[in-house]
Amino acid sequence: MTDRATELRGEGRDIISLSVGEPDFVTPPHVVAAAKAALDAGQTRYTPVGGTSALKRAAALHFARDLGIAATVERITASAGGKQSIFHALLATLDPGDEVLIPAPWWVSYPEIVRFAGAEVVPLATTAADGYRITAARLAAAITPRTRWLLLNSPGNPTGAVYCAALLRELGEVLAAHPQVMVLSDDIYAPLRYTPGIHATLAVECPGLAERILTVSGVSKSHAMTGFRIGVACGPAWLIRAMERLQSHSSGNPCSISQAAAVAAFEGPQDFLAHWRERFRARRDTVVAAINAIPGLSCPVPEGAFYCLVDAAPLMARFGHDEALALHLLEHGVAVVAASAFGGEAGFRISFAADEAVLDEALQRIARALK
Ligand SMILES: Cc1ncc(COP(=O)(O)O)c(C=O)c1O
C-alpha cells in the first residue's frame, strides 16, 4: 500500500499514508549526539558479534527496568534489529516439519521467517470480540508433539492488544505441560503501552519457563530509531550462543555507531517517552472514536503500540474482500493496510503514527469514502 500510495502521489494525487510502522517523532537528541561522538571517537571497527559489552549491559538495564526481567549479559545478545533476532532464533532452532503457533492477525514477518526456516505456520485466529488475544484453551488445543515455538507479541502489531499478567500465567500453565515448546515473546512495543503499571511479560509471570523463553526488544519503536537497526534479545544462554554463531556467519556485529546510540537510548533520559505516549494515546482515542462512529466499522481500544485494527466485516458484502476496501480508501486519498496482509480478515490497520491534523483529515476521508 505504501508503494501504491507513493505511485499515486507521483501522479499528483493527495494521499495520506496511515500504513507506516514507525513513530513519526524525531530521534531523541542525546541518542543522535552519542552516534556522532562514537564516530568522532573512531568507533568504526568490528565489535563482538553479539554487541559490545557496553550495549549488553545497557540492554540488561532495559530488560530489568522496562520489562522486569533480571538477566546477566550471557543471556543477552544484540543484532541489526528485533527482526534479525527473531530470524536468527527461529533459523537456529527450527527443522522441517516443526510447527510454530502464531496468533493471528500477526506481524507480517513472523510467518515468512517460519516458512523460510522450513517449518509450518499454525495460525491461532483471534477476533476483535476476544480483544485479539488467544486463550489458554485455544493454545492447549493447538499444541502437538511437533510444536516447537509459540510466538507472542504484546503489545501487538497490528492489533495493539496487550496480554495481562493473569492471562500470561494461564498460558504458562498450558506451556508447562509441553516442554518441547519454546516461546518467543516479542515485547518491542512495551514502552509504548497505555495501561498503568509495569509491562507484563511471560518470563516474569512464569519464571519456571525462563529457560524456554526468548524475549525480544529493541530501540526502533520506543526511541524512533528504526534506521539505526539495533535489536536486543534475552533468553537461555544456549540459544543466545546459537543465535550469535549464526549471526557471525550472516551479518556479523551490528553497526558499531548504532550500538553506541542504543547504549545512550537505554541508559539516557527516558522522560520524552511519557510525552510521546500521551500524544499517541490522544491520537488513539481520536481514531477509535471516529472509526466507531462510522457505520460498518468498529475497533477495540488498542492498549499499546500505535496501530488500530479496524473490523469492517459488515462492509464485506459490499466490497467482497478487505483488499478491495483498502483500495477503495486509497482512491479516496487514504492508504491503510488490509487485515488479510496480517493473516486477519475483513478489516484494515490504521497506524496513528501521524500528525494530529493529518489524522483528522484522513478520518474524514474514510468517513466520506464509506458514506
Ligand atoms: C511486532 C514487531 N516485532 C519486531 C519488529 C522489528 O523491528 P526492528 O527490526 O526494526 O527492530 C517490528 C517492526 O515493525 C514489529 O512490528
The ligand as an SDF file (V2000), in Angstrom:
LIG
                    3D

 16 16  0  0  0  0  0  0  0  0999 V2000
    5.9730   -6.7650   16.1880 C   0  0  0  0  0  0  0  0  0  0  0  0
    7.2900   -6.3400   15.6510 C   0  0  0  0  0  0  0  0  0  0  0  0
    8.3940   -7.0150   16.0320 N   0  0  0  0  0  0  0  0  0  0  0  0
    9.5970   -6.6860   15.5760 C   0  0  0  0  0  0  0  0  0  0  0  0
    9.7690   -5.6460   14.6870 C   0  0  0  0  0  0  0  0  0  0  0  0
   11.1620   -5.3870   14.1770 C   0  0  0  0  0  0  0  0  0  0  0  0
   11.6690   -4.1730   14.4720 O   0  0  0  0  0  0  0  0  0  0  0  0
   13.1510   -3.7990   14.1140 P   0  0  0  0  0  0  0  0  0  0  0  0
   13.7480   -4.8940   13.3180 O   0  0  0  0  0  0  0  0  0  0  0  0
   13.0730   -2.5140   13.3870 O   0  0  0  0  0  0  0  0  0  0  0  0
   13.8640   -3.6650   15.4490 O   0  0  0  0  0  0  0  0  0  0  0  0
    8.6470   -4.9300   14.2380 C   0  0  0  0  0  0  0  0  0  0  0  0
    8.7850   -3.8530   13.2370 C   0  0  0  0  0  0  0  0  0  0  0  0
    7.8680   -3.4790   12.5390 O   0  0  0  0  0  0  0  0  0  0  0  0
    7.3810   -5.2710   14.7480 C   0  0  0  0  0  0  0  0  0  0  0  0
    6.2730   -4.6090   14.3770 O   0  0  0  0  0  0  0  0  0  0  0  0
  1  2  1  0
  2  3  1  0
  2 15  2  0
  3  4  2  0
  4  5  1  0
  5  6  1  0
  5 12  2  0
  6  7  1  0
  7  8  1  0
  8  9  2  0
  8 10  1  0
  8 11  1  0
 12 13  1  0
 12 15  1  0
 13 14  2  0
 15 16  1  0
M  END
$$$$
